[in-house]
Amino acid sequence: MAGAPDERRRGPAAGEQLQQQHVSCQVFPERLAQGNPQQGFFSSFFTSNQKCQLRLLKTLETNPYVKLLLDAMKHSGCAVNKDRHFSCEDCNGNVSGGFDASTSQPPKVLGLQVRATAPHLLKGLKDTSDLKCIVLCQNNIHNQAHMNRVVTHELIHAFDHCRAHVDWFTNIRHLACSEVRAANLSGDCSLVNEIFRLHFGLKQHHQTCVRDRATLSILAVRNISKEVAKKAVDEVFESCFNDHEPFGRIPHNKTYARYAHRDFENRDRYYSNI
């Protein structure tokens, strides 16, 4: 999850697994009981929703991180559609976006079949395609650069969901791995962003930032203690930090991302000609 706030309270005692699985519904209130956020005629033109939609469109068309991820997902059989898979909604707290795996749409579009772990999300819906799995928090995304990072972050989760059998709800190590990858590859921990956060450091600062951002993202969607979240991140960090797919490298800036996209396209052409 992108844009997690910097402090979280401890969750309830272990065993309240059902509650832990549905924290996302508290963060994204418009996920409850209905598939799409309800907006009036004027709100669609004059509120933050229009700005969110325009920023999203620009990100999908111009951002090199996102263009690579979209190509990689299409290559893996999980084509992404702007109108079908993205939803601009109001969110609680400081969260900027989220990947709602329980509403990913069948078949072979953004991964596996709709999961039954959040049945209340499906109540009253005739078609699960009414649900959109990448949530963009229109009330918390205030500029184009922020939109670029959030979409990249959430598409990394979607890519992981597409290429692997990720158990988002019951295996915290799976969640931790995807959060490490998203923090590492999305630009969340770029030097510019860290300076804005007033976080400075020299030795392995990028790794420290990735650990911290991944831990905060886990705490935003799971009612667990910070110690449990950090332990999960530590257990998967080495392997997941070094998993750079589909970029092939850590894209520290847009130039690196463009090179990575070029290399991905060349690799795709090579294998298609074998």
N, C-alpha and C positions, 0 to 999 in steps of 0.2 A: 504494500500500500504506500502511495506517495504522500509526502507532506505530513507525516505523523507528528503530533505535538511532542515536545521535549520531556514532558513529565507524565507519568501514569501511576494510578494507584494500584495496590496489590489486588489481585482478583480473589474470588471466593475459594473455598477449600476445594481440593481435588475431588472429583466425582460428579461435579455439576457440568458434565460434558455437553449436555444439550444446550445449556446457556452459553457455554464457551463457543459453540458452533454458530450462534446467531448474534454475536456481538456486532457483526457487520450491519445487521438490520437496525441497530441503535445508531450507528454512524451514518447510514444511508436511510433515513426514515421513509423516503418515497419508495423504497423496495417493499414495504409492507402492504400486503393485501391487494396490490394492484401491480400490473406489469409496467405501465408507463406513467411518468409524472403528469399530473393534470395541470394544464396551463390554459388560461383564457386567451381570447383573440389578441387583446392588446399586449398581454405579457410576453407573447412570442415575438413581438416586434420591439418592445421598448424596455425590456428588463435585461438582466445579465444573461438570460438564455440566448438571446441573439448574439451577444458578444462571444459567448462560449462557442456557439455553432460556427461563427466566422473564424475564430482562432483555431478551432479544430480543423476546419477545412484547409486553412493555410498550413498548418502543421503537417497534415497528411500529404499535401501537394509539394511541400518545399523542404521539409526537414530531413537531412540525410540519415539520421539515426532511424527515424520512423520509416522512411522509404526502404531501407535495408530490411527492417523487421517485417514489413508488409510483403516484400518479395520472398523472404525466407518462409513466412507462413504459407503463402500461396504455393511455394515449391513443396512444402510438406503436406499439402492437401487441406489447409485450413485458411481458405481465403477470407479476408476481412472486408466487410461492407460498412461504410460510414453510417448509413441510416439504420442498419440492422443491429450493429454491435456496440455503438456508442450512445450514451445517454448523458445529457447535461442536466444535473439535478442539484438542488440545495442539499447540503450535508451539515451534520452537527459537528461542533468543535473546529479544529484547525485542519482537518483532513482535506487533501486536495483531490484525491481520486482513489479508486479501488477497482480490483478485478473480482467480480462476483462469480466464482466458479459454479455456484449452484444454479446459475441461470445461463451457462454457456449452452449454445444451441445445437441440437442434433440435425443431420448426421454429419460427422466429419467437418463441421464448421466450428472453429475454435475448440476442437477437441472431442471429448467423449459425450455420452448421453447425459441428459439433464439428471442431476443427482437428486436422490430422495431425502437428503439430509436437511432440507429446509422446505418441507411440504407446504407450509403456510404461505410461501411465496407464490405457489401455483394455484392457490384457492381462487376460484372464479374465472380462471383463464381457460379459454377453449384451445389455445395454441401456445405452446411454450416459446414460439418465436416472438411473442409480444414482449418478452423480457430481454433486456440488453445487459450484457455482462461487463462492459467497461464503463464505469461510472466516472464522470468528470464533475467535480464540485464547482458549479458555476459561481457560487457565492464566495469561494476561496481562491479561485484562479483569476488574477487581476492583470496579467500581461502575457504577451506572446511567448516570451522565454520560459515562463512558468508552465504554460500549456505544453510547450515542446517537451519539457522534462517529464511532466506527468504522463503524457501519452506514451512516451518512450518507456517509462517505468512500467506502466500497466501492460503494454504490448509485450514486454519481456516475460511477464507472468503468463500472458496468453500464449506466447511461444512455448514456454515450458509446459503449459497445459496441453498444447497440441502434440508435442514430441514425446511426452512421457506420461505414464500413469501416475499423476501427482495426487496424493491423498491429502488434500488441503485441510480437511476438517478433523482428522484423527491422528495424523502423523506430523508432529510439530517439526521434525527434522526436514520433511519435504517443504513445508512452508518456509523454514529458515533458509534452506538452500536457495529457493527462488528469490527471497528477499535479499540475500547476499548478492546474487547475480544482478538483480535490478539496481541495487545501490551502486554496484561496481561499474555497470555498463551504461547506465542511463544519463550520466552527468550529474547525478545527485551530489557527488563528492568532488566536483571540479574545484579548482583553486579559487575561482571567483565566488562560487557559492559558499565555500568555507570562510572566505574573508567576510562576506556579508553576515555570516553567522557569528563572526568574531572568534572563530576557531583557527588557531595557528599552531604550526608544528613543522618539524623538518623530517625526522627519522620515521619512516613508515606511516606518515600522516594519512595517506590515502587508505591504507588498510584499517587504521583506527576509525576513520570516518565511516567506512563500509560496515564495520562491526556495529558502530553506534546507530547508524541509520537503519540497518536490518533489525536490530533489537527493538527500536522504537516502532517500526512498522508492525512487528509481531504483536507488541503490546497494544497497538491500536485495534487489533481484530480478535485478540484472544484474552480472556480473563485469567491471566496467569501472572505470577510474580516476575519482577525484572530479573531475578536470579535464574529462574527457569528459562526465560527467553534467551539470556546471555549464554547459558549452558548449551542450548540448542544451536545457537550461532557458532559457538566455539567448536562444537563437535563436527560441523559440516564445513567449516570455513575454508580449510586448505583446498579441498577438492572443488568446492563451488566457486571460490574466488578465482581459481585457475581455469574454470569453464567459461570460455569467452564466446561460445556460439550464440548467434550466428555471425558475430563480428570478426572472430579470429584474432582479436587483440582488444586491449582496453581502449575504447575511443575517447581519449581525453578531451577532444574538442571536435568541432564540425569537420575540420580538415581530415583528422584521423577517421572520422565516420565516412567521409566521402571515399577515402582510400579503401576502407573496409568494404564499402558497397561495390566499388569497382572490382575488387578482388573476388567478392561473392559472385558477381555477374560473370566474371571470367571463369571461375571454378564451375559454375553452373553450365556454361557453354562447353567447357572441356568434357565434363561427364556426359552431357547430352550427345556428344560426338563419338563417344567410345562404343 
